[in-house]
Each structure stands twice: as C-alpha cells, then as structure tokens.
Amino acid sequence: MKVSADRHTCTVSSLCVYKSPEVFDQDDDGHVILLDSRPRTELHESVRDAARSCPTRSITVEEDGDG
C-alpha cells in the first residue's frame, strides 16, 4: 500500500488522524501531515477507513498487493 495526502485540499476535519494516528497527523493549522507513506500491513484497514472518511477525498490509497 502506498498513501498520499493533499494538504491543499484538506479541510481540517481531523478524521484521518482519528482513524489512523500512526499514519496521519496535523500541522499547527490543522492540515494533514503524512507520517508514513508505506504503512505496515496491520494499519491498512485503518488507512482505508481514513481515506473513505475524508470529506474532500484528500487521501489517496494505492493498493500494491501486499495486504
């Protein structure tokens, strides 16, 4: 899995941080910070949930067959 996040479209909803704090954080203004673009397998479902929950679809998940 490869993850990316677009800080320019982020609307500071914080759902990604709530859903997967190991992978996402926020800067001082509340915009998304990607902590891990290649999260370990046990985090994949929480990352998918964060991407589905993002109101602006600012998180992109590319599956690469590793879980």
SVG drawing of the C-alpha trace seen along z (x, -y; Angstrom):
<svg xmlns="http://www.w3.org/2000/svg" viewBox="-17 -27 24 36">
<polyline fill="none" stroke="black" stroke-width="0.4" points="0.0,0.0 1.1,-3.5 -0.6,-6.5 -0.6,-10.2 -2.4,-13.2 -3.1,-16.5 -2.6,-19.3 -4.0,-21.9 -7.5,-20.3 -7.5,-19.3 -10.3,-21.0 -9.0,-20.2 -11.8,-17.7 -9.2,-15.6 -10.9,-12.3 -7.8,-10.8 -5.9,-11.5 -8.7,-10.0 -8.9,-6.9 -5.2,-6.2 -3.0,-8.3 0.1,-6.1 -0.1,-7.3 -1.6,-10.8 -1.0,-13.9 -1.8,-17.6 0.3,-20.8 -0.3,-23.8 -3.1,-24.9 -4.8,-21.6 -3.8,-20.4 -2.9,-16.8 0.7,-15.6 1.5,-12.1 3.7,-10.3 4.1,-7.0 3.5,-6.7 4.0,-2.9 2.2,-1.8 2.7,1.7 0.0,4.3 -1.8,4.2 -2.6,0.5 -4.0,0.9 -7.7,1.1 -7.5,-2.0 -5.8,-3.9 -8.6,-2.8 -11.1,-3.9 -9.4,-7.3 -9.4,-7.7 -13.1,-6.8 -13.9,-9.2 -12.1,-12.2 -14.8,-14.7 -12.6,-16.2 -11.0,-12.9 -7.6,-14.4 -6.2,-11.0 -5.2,-8.6 -4.5,-4.9 -2.8,-2.8 -3.0,0.9 0.0,2.9 -1.0,6.4 0.9,6.6 -2.2,6.8"/>
</svg>
